[in-house]
Amino acid sequence: MPASIREEVDHLLAAAFTRDMSTRLSCPSCGSAHVAQMLGDNGGVSYVCTACGHSWS
């Protein structure tokens, strides 16, 4: 158990940062993290990079 509230907050912030970084997508073409998710006509999921325009599914 943490010795102080500050230690607990630091632990929670570190866990949130790690989770955020592990779920972030990046463009396979340029490496940018500016990626948008789109729904296709047949219900599939596609992604598009808003930095370079590359799209993939």
Number of C-alpha atoms within 10 A of each C-alpha: 5 9 7 8 9 10 12 13 12 11 12 12 12 12 11 12 10 11 11 10 9 9 8 10 16 16 21 12 12 12 13 14 14 14 20 14 14 15 11 11 7 6 8 9 12 13 19 18 22 14 13 14 12 14 17 13 11
